[in-house]
């Protein structure tokens, strides 16, 4: 192992860790990224990351540690961290957690700066959203270091932890809702005779372009809707149909369901400590 510390290490190498590394390698040397898994072989091999069987190797050799395991595995990770503290072998300056349902209070025993963040899969192509919150002892330097590394991943937004579940419900679960909407548009196009490929490309680009336009021109959803819906036109006819069938309330209730599920996971995680 090199004498100098690696920039970042992932405890766990699942789908989200892979998506994050896919974006981060545009900024960091892959050899400055480390990941651990029980077998030592991870999907991050394809990016040139250093792989290990040992979580303690991550703690000892990386400046920033990202806990990217399943929430049920967090208590074991915390125990390993404590054991490493006793051996005075921790070199990391702080920890980032991407574990759903694991609150900052459950990570206090790490006794270091902690950032709780919830990226979505858009980070793989540099277009992700990353709501995050910080522990009371998180330093400005640590926060800046983490956000600098994550900058290529997309839009990071800091929120108080009491609003974290609401933010996560939009950005973390939103891609599934949007994918369902796109799939519905595609099916609608196919029903009218379009090929599935043409309908898919039209729907994806329309959703992408709409979001990009609103962000870059600071246009609200209602203002954009007014611009698209001309009096007596086809767009307003479609909007009225969506309202009649409960589209808006369905989306709001879906978001609420994500919050209730997250609270359930939080209660389960607290019970494991």
C-alpha positions in Angstrom: 0.0 0.0 0.0 1.3 3.5 -0.8 2.6 5.6 2.0 0.3 8.5 1.2 -3.4 8.3 1.9 -5.8 7.5 -0.9 -8.5 10.2 -1.6 -11.6 8.1 -0.9 -12.6 4.6 0.1 -16.0 2.8 -0.1 -17.1 0.3 2.4 -19.3 -1.7 0.1 -19.3 -1.8 -3.7 -22.9 -2.1 -4.7 -24.8 -0.4 -7.5 -24.7 3.1 -6.0 -21.0 3.0 -5.1 -20.3 1.9 -8.7 -22.4 4.8 -10.0 -20.5 7.3 -7.8 -17.1 6.0 -8.8 -18.1 6.1 -12.5 -18.6 9.9 -12.0 -15.7 10.5 -9.6 -13.0 9.0 -11.9 -13.4 12.0 -14.2 -11.7 14.0 -11.4 -9.7 11.5 -9.4 -7.0 9.0 -10.3 -8.7 5.6 -10.1 -5.8 4.4 -8.0 -6.7 7.0 -5.4 -10.0 5.2 -4.9 -10.4 2.1 -2.7 -13.3 -0.3 -2.1 -13.9 -3.3 0.1 -16.0 -6.4 -0.2 -16.0 -9.8 1.5 -14.3 -11.4 -1.5 -12.0 -8.5 -2.3 -13.3 -8.5 -5.9 -15.7 -5.7 -6.7 -17.4 -4.2 -9.7 -15.1 -1.2 -9.2 -12.2 -3.2 -10.8 -13.4 -2.0 -14.2 -12.6 1.6 -13.1 -9.1 0.7 -11.9 -10.0 1.2 -8.2 -7.9 -0.5 -5.5 -9.9 -3.4 -4.0 -9.6 -5.1 -0.6 -11.4 -7.7 1.6 -10.8 -5.6 4.7 -12.8 -2.6 5.9 -10.0 -1.7 8.3 -7.8 -1.2 5.2 -10.2 1.5 4.1 -10.1 3.2 7.5 -6.3 3.1 7.5 -5.5 4.1 4.0 -8.2 6.6 2.9 -8.8 10.3 3.7 -12.6 10.0 3.3 -14.5 6.8 4.1 -17.9 6.3 2.4 -20.2 3.8 4.2 -22.0 2.2 1.2 -23.2 -1.0 2.7 -26.7 -2.2 3.5 -28.3 -0.5 6.5 -28.4 -3.8 8.4 -24.6 -4.0 8.1 -23.9 -0.6 9.7 -23.6 -1.9 13.4 -20.9 -4.3 12.2 -19.1 -1.4 10.4 -19.3 0.7 13.6 -17.8 -2.1 15.6 -14.9 -2.4 13.1 -14.3 1.3 13.3 -14.1 1.2 17.1 -11.7 -1.7 17.0 -9.5 0.3 14.6 -9.7 3.3 16.9 -8.3 1.1 19.7 -5.5 0.1 17.5 -4.9 3.7 16.6 -5.0 2.7 12.9 -7.6 5.2 11.6 -6.2 7.8 9.3 -9.5 9.0 7.7 -10.5 12.6 8.4 -14.3 11.8 8.3 -17.1 9.6 7.1 -19.8 9.9 4.5 -22.9 7.6 4.8 -25.2 6.8 1.9 -27.1 4.2 3.9 -30.9 4.7 3.7 -32.6 5.1 7.1 -29.4 5.6 9.1 -29.5 8.9 10.9 -26.6 11.1 12.0 -27.3 10.3 15.6 -26.6 6.7 15.0 -23.2 7.6 13.6 -22.1 9.9 16.5 -20.1 7.1 18.1 -17.6 7.4 15.2 -16.4 10.6 16.9 -15.5 12.3 13.6 -17.1 14.6 11.0 -20.0 12.8 9.3 -22.0 13.7 6.2 -25.2 11.9 5.4 -26.0 12.0 1.7 -28.4 10.3 -0.7 -27.3 10.3 -4.3 -29.4 8.9 -7.1 -28.3 6.9 -10.1 -28.0 10.0 -12.3 -24.5 10.4 -10.7 -23.2 7.8 -13.1 -23.6 10.4 -16.0 -22.8 13.5 -13.9 -26.5 14.5 -13.7 -27.3 13.2 -10.2 -28.9 14.9 -7.3 -27.3 14.6 -3.9 -29.2 16.0 -0.9 -27.0 15.9 2.2 -26.8 17.0 5.9 -23.9 17.2 8.3 -23.1 16.3 11.9 -22.7 18.9 14.5 -18.9 18.3 14.6 -18.5 18.3 10.8 -15.8 20.8 9.9 -16.1 23.2 7.0 -12.8 21.8 5.6 -14.2 18.2 5.6 -17.5 19.3 4.0 -15.6 21.2 1.3 -13.3 18.3 0.6 -16.2 15.9 0.2 -18.2 18.2 -2.0 -15.1 18.9 -4.2 -14.8 15.2 -4.9 -18.5 14.8 -5.5 -18.7 17.9 -7.7 -18.6 15.8 -11.0 -21.6 13.8 -9.8 -24.3 16.5 -10.2 -26.2 18.9 -8.0 -25.5 18.7 -4.2 -28.0 20.4 -2.0 -27.6 20.8 1.8 -30.7 20.4 3.8 -31.4 20.2 7.6 -31.7 16.5 8.6 -35.4 17.0 9.7 -36.1 17.5 6.0 -33.8 14.8 4.7 -36.5 12.2 4.1 -38.5 14.7 2.1 -35.5 15.5 -0.1 -34.6 11.8 -0.5 -38.2 11.1 -1.5 -37.8 13.5 -4.4 -34.3 12.8 -5.6 -33.7 9.3 -4.5 -37.1 7.8 -5.4 -38.0 10.3 -8.1 -36.1 8.5 -10.8 -38.4 5.5 -10.4 -41.5 7.8 -10.6 -40.1 9.6 -13.7 -39.2 6.3 -15.3 -42.8 5.1 -14.8 -44.1 8.4 -16.4 -41.7 7.9 -19.4 -42.8 4.3 -19.8 -46.4 5.5 -19.8 -45.6 8.1 -22.5 -43.9 5.4 -24.5 -46.8 3.1 -24.3 -49.2 5.9 -25.3 -47.0 6.5 -28.4 -46.9 2.9 -29.3 -50.7 2.7 -28.9 -51.0 5.3 -31.6 -48.6 3.6 -34.0 -45.1 4.9 -33.1 -42.3 2.4 -32.8 -41.2 1.8 -29.3 -37.7 3.1 -30.0 -39.0 6.4 -31.5 -41.5 6.9 -28.6 -38.8 6.1 -26.0 -36.3 8.6 -27.5 -38.9 11.3 -27.7 -40.1 10.7 -24.2 -36.6 10.6 -22.6 -35.4 13.7 -24.5 -38.6 15.6 -23.6 -38.2 14.9 -19.8 -34.5 15.8 -20.0 -35.0 19.0 -22.0 -37.8 20.1 -19.7 -35.8 19.8 -16.6 -32.7 21.4 -18.2 -34.8 24.3 -19.4 -36.4 25.0 -16.0 -33.1 24.8 -14.2 -31.1 27.0 -16.6 -33.8 29.6 -17.1 -35.1 29.4 -13.5 -38.6 28.8 -14.8 -41.2 27.3 -12.4 -43.2 24.3 -13.4 -46.4 26.3 -13.4 -44.9 29.0 -15.6 -43.7 26.4 -18.1 -47.1 24.7 -18.1 -48.7 28.0 -18.9 -46.3 28.6 -21.8 -47.0 25.1 -23.3 -50.8 25.2 -22.7 -52.3 27.6 -25.2 -56.0 28.4 -24.9 -58.2 25.7 -26.2 -55.1 23.7 -27.3 -54.1 20.0 -27.1 -51.7 20.4 -24.2 -54.4 21.8 -21.8 -56.7 19.1 -22.9 -54.1 16.5 -21.7 -53.4 18.4 -18.5 -57.2 18.4 -17.6 -57.3 14.7 -18.2 -54.4 14.1 -15.9 -56.0 16.2 -13.2 -59.3 14.3 -13.6 -57.5 11.0 -13.1 -55.7 12.2 -9.9 -52.2 12.5 -11.4 -51.1 15.3 -9.0 -52.4 13.6 -5.9 -51.0 10.3 -6.9 -47.5 11.7 -7.1 -47.9 13.5 -3.7 -49.1 10.3 -2.1 -46.3 8.3 -3.7 -43.8 10.7 -2.1 -45.5 10.4 1.2 -45.2 6.6 1.0 -41.5 6.9 0.6 -41.3 9.0 3.8 -43.3 6.5 5.7 -41.1 3.6 4.5 -38.0 5.5 5.4 -39.3 6.2 8.9 -39.9 2.4 9.2 -36.3 1.7 8.1 -35.1 4.3 10.6 -36.9 2.6 13.5 -35.5 -0.7 12.4 -32.0 0.7 12.2 -32.3 2.3 15.7 -33.3 -1.1 17.0 -30.1 -2.7 15.8 -27.9 -0.3 17.8 
